[in-house]
């Protein structure tokens, strides 16, 4: 078996140690987490091949965490384990996306064979999804290099022959090309982006399916995402900060005018070019307020990243421009302070603090912040959407009248 990186998430130290000893003896790197909070921290720091996840844990349990990971996790497999396993739990885990379900006490031979099978599946999937040879099915494109790889797709820099220009070519991983839900999300992103023409929104050139290969051809951005920008310790002057915010507001104002709600605004979905031009991207879970047929999920389904979700969405309300305003407020706060306004050890704890409006004021981290800017951010983060800033245009107007951050 090829060596791999494994994460064991279990609140029983003895179980973690037994599993760790077995797979470290085979040359694998094995990480440990006692709970979901520790697991999330590890996932933020490293890429995995496999997670072994217990169901019964304090705080968020394993099935809840599996559901949370289902639409967010990167390319790794998950094996569920439990000392009180039921057929219902096993079926539910497999439906959500687990590779397999094992009951405690664990059979070591069964555990080894299951892990081997999961890693083999992962390796096959990775090989299929990473192979640029897939573009043999796309004669209109010439691959130049891989840009990035996510849980659902790989993005290449490519030359689009008929346009004679470089593009960002997004191709679904092989294992998802027959998944109706993933295909719907992929097609929705193309439809929404195809209807948007604005200098602060990534432009789509082409989308299609050829010989079971689903692709999306987009504007190639020479730059980085906002989270990469911050990780590289880029410092912003007040003028630069305000200019970025104004551009984000311009892009959002455009999509709101077209009755589209982004609902996944976060640093990784905001790109910044080498010339400091903002480009909003990833409309995979966007919501159309006037055309329900374009929407991915039914009303009441909460989608997005916990830190950035407006509280009314937890109660099943429809997304609105005000829910994007809330996400924008979180983004502004983070850009200024390097912290989130609502913190917690688990996604559910973060959601509870958002619902209760338990915000840490920006001045706690940045004492020099201008009072008008702090007031604007706080107003964007109001729990009651009717008391919140109502439009991104209002945010832009307010930003233009704030003299300085110092």
N, C-alpha and C positions, 0 to 999 in steps of 0.2 A: 504493500500500500504506500502510495506517495505521501511524503510528510506533509502535514497541514497545520493550520492554526485553528485551535478549538477554544470555545468558551463554555464553561460549565456554570450554569446559573441555578443554584440550589442553596437553601438556608441550612442544610445539614453538612457540617464540615467533614464528617466521616465519608459521606457519599462523594463529595468533591474530591477528597484525597484519594479514594479508591480509583475513581475514573481518571484522575490526573496521573496517578502512578502507571496505570495500564497503558495510556496513550503516549506518555512521555518516554516510556521504555521502548516504544516503537519509533522514537525520533521526532515526534510531533511537538509543537509548542502549545502548551495548555494554559489558558488563563482562567481565573476564578472570579465569580461574583456571588455575594450572599443574597442579593435582592435585585429588583429591577433597576433601582437607582444606580447601583454600581455597574450593572450591565450596560445601561445607557451611556454612562461615562466612558466605559471601555470602547463601545461602538463609535463614540465620537473621536477616539484616538487611533483606532486601528481597523484594518479590514480582516474579516474572518472567512474561513471556509465552512465552519460548522458551529452551531450552537446546540448544546444539550440543555434543555429548559425544563425545570420542575414546575408542576402545576400549583401545588400547595405552598404558598409563601405569604408572609405578612405583607400588608400594603397591597399593591397590585399583584394579582396572582398570574400564573404562567399563561393561562388562556387569554386573559385580558391583554397581557403583553404581546402575545402572538397576534391578536387582532390589531393591536397598535402597530406592530411591525409589518403586517400584511401588505399595506400600501406604501410603506416607507423603506423597508429593509433593502440592503444591497444584495449582491449576488452570493448569498450563503444559504445553506440548508439548515433546517431546525428539526431536532428529534425531541419530542415531548416525553417526560418521564413522570410517574406518579406512584405514591404509595397507597392511594385510595382511588385507583383508576376505575372508571365505569365505561361501558360500551358507548354511552352517550358522549362522554368526554373524548373518547378516542375518535369517534366519528366526527365530532365537532372540530377537533384539532386537525384532522386530515383535510376536512373541507376548507378550513381557514388557510391551509397551506403547509402544514407540517409534513416532513418526509415520512415519519412513522411515530408510533406511540408505544412506549414500553412501560410495563408495570414493575414496581419494586416488590420484593427484592429482585434486583437485576440479575439476569443470567449473563455472565461475562461473555460467553461465546455469542449469545444473541446480540449483546451490545456491540461487540467487535464487528460482527457481520453487518449489522444495521449501519454502523458508522462507515464501514467500507463501502456499502451501497450508496449512502448519501454522498460521500466524497466522490465516488465514481460518477454519479449523476451530475454533481456540481462541475466536475472536470469536463465532462462531455458538453454540458450546456455552455460553459465558458469558451471551450474550443470553437463551438459552432457560432457563438455570438461574436467572438473576437476576430474571426477569420475574414480578412478583407476580400477573400475570394467570393464572398456572397455577392459582391458587386459585379461578378460576372453576369448576374441576372439583370444588372442595370447598365446597359451599354451606353447610356447617356452621361455616365459619370466616370471620372478617373480619380481613384483614391490617392491622396498625397500623404496624409498621416492621420493617426488617431488623436483626437482632441481630448475626449473624456469617455468614461464608461459609467453608467448608472445601473440601477436595479432592473430597469426595463429596456434600456436601449443603449447603443453605442453611437457616439458622434464623431464623424470624420471631417477633416478638411478635404474637400474634393474639388475637382474642376467639373462644372456642368457644361458639357460639350456644346449643347445648342445655344447656351447663353454666352459661352466663352468667358466665364468669370468664375472665380473661386467661391465656393458655398460651404455652409455647414450642413453635412448630410447626416440626418438622424435615422438610424435603422433599428427596428425592433429586434431584440434578442430572439433567437430561433425558437426558444421554448414558449414564447408568448404570441407567436404569429397566428395561432389558432384559438387564442383566448378571446372570447367575445367582449368581455369587459375591458380588457387592455386595448383591443382594437378600437373600441368605441371611444375610449379616452384619447387615443392617438389621433383618430379621425376628427374628434371634436377640437383638439388643439389646432389642427390644420384649418378647419372651417373658421374658427374664431380669428386666428392670425391672418388668414387669407382675406378677411373682411376689413382688416385694420391697416390703414396706411398713415403712418405718423413717424416723424424722425426719432421719437423716443420709444418706439415699439419695434421689436425684431420683425423683419419682413419675411414672409413666406413666398417662395418662388414656385414650388411644385410639390405635389403629394400624390402617392399612388401605391398600387400593389402589383408586382410583377413576379410571377412564378413563386408565390408564397412569400415574397420579400416585401415588407411594408416599409416605406421610406418617406421622409419629409425633408425637402430641400429648403434651406433658410439662408438669410443674410449671414455672412461670416463676420464675426465680431473680433477685431484685433484688440484684445484687452483681457479683463478678468471680471469675476463676479464681485459684488460688494464684500462678501465674507472673505474672499481671497485677498481683496484690497486691504481689509483690516488686518488679516493674519500677517500680511507683509509689512505691518506696522507703518502704513502710510498715514501721515498726519495731515489733517485738513485745516486750513485757515477758515475763519468765519465766512469769507467771501466764497471759498470753494464749497463749503458745507451748504450754504444757502443755494448756490447754483445747482448742486446735485438735487436738493429737495425740490426746487422749482421745476426742474426737468421731469422728475418723477410725477409731480402734480400735473404737468402738461400731458404726459402720456396717459395717466389715469383719467383725467378730465375727458380726454378723447374717447376712451372706451366707455365711460359712464354715459356720455352723450349718445352712444350707440346701444344703450341699455344692457351693457355687458359688465358683470362684476368679476373681478379677477379671482378673489377669495383664496389666493395662495401667495400673497405678497410676503416676501422674506428676502434676506440678503442674497441667497444663492440664486434667486430668480430676477435679480436686478444686475445687469451687466454694465460695466463702465469701460469705454473704449480708451485707447491710448491718448485721445484728444479730450478725455473727460466728458464724453457724451454718454448719457444714460440710455440704456435699451432695456425695456421690460420684456420678459420672456416667460415661457411655461404657462400656457393657458389650458392645461390638461383638465383642470377641474373648474374652469370658469363657468359662470352662470348667466343665462340670458333672462332678463326680467319680463320680456314680452313674448318669448317663444319657448315654451316648455319642451318642445320636441328636440331642442338643441342641448338640453341639460343632461348631465351624466347620471345624476341620482335623483331620487324622489325627495320632495320637501321633508325636512326633519332629519336627513342624514348629515352628520357633521363631517366635513372634509377640511383638510388644511393641516397646518403645523401648530401644535398646542399654544406655544408662546404668542402666536399672532392671530388667534381666532377670537372674534368679537363675542362677548358674553351672550347676546341674544340668540346666536346660532346654536348654543348648547340647549336652548329651550325650544328648538325646532322652528324658529322663525326663518323666513326666506332671506337669503343674502340680499344686501342692499348697498348703495353707495356708502352708507354710514358704516357698514361692516368693513369695507375697504379702508375707510378713514381710520378706524380703530387699528387695523393692521399697520397702516402708515404711521400712526402715532408710536407704535412699538418700534418700528424701524427707525424713526427719528431719534427716539430715546436711546436705542442701541448704538446708533452712529455717534451720538454725542458722548455717551458714558461708558461704552464697552460692556454694559450690563442690560439685562432685560428688566422691565418694570415689575414683572410678576415672576417670582422665582419659586422653585419647589424641587423636591427630590424625585418626584414622579410626575408624569404628564397629568395625572388626575389631580395632584396637589396644585399644579400650576393652574389647571382649569378652575378649581375651586377658588383660588385667589383672584382670578380674573372675574368670576361670577360675583364675588363679594367686593370687588373693587379695592383689594388690598395692594395699593401701589406704593412703591418707594419713590418719593419725589426725586426728580433729576438732580436737584441741588444737593442731595445727600452725597452724590458722587462727583458733582461738578459745582462747587460753591460759587464759581464766577459766572454761572449762567445768567443771562439777562432775564429779569422777572417776566417780561412779556413772552419770551420764548418758552419758559417753563409753564406759564399759564396756557399757552397754545397747545403744548404737548399734553398737559393734563386734560384739557378740554377734548382733545382727540381720543383720550382714553377713558372718557366717562362711561360708566356702566350702563346708564340709561341712554339709548341711542338718540332719544329726542332732545337730550341736553348736550349731546356731542356736537362738535363741528359738523355741519350738514353736508358740505361739499368740499372737494379738493381745491376748487377755485377760491373758496374762502380761506383755505390754508395758504394758498399762494399769495393772496392779497395781504394777509397778516404777516407773512414772512418778509414781504417787500418793505414793511414799515418797522421791522425790528432792526435797530441800528448796529448792534454788535453783540457777540457772545461774551465779551469780556467786560 
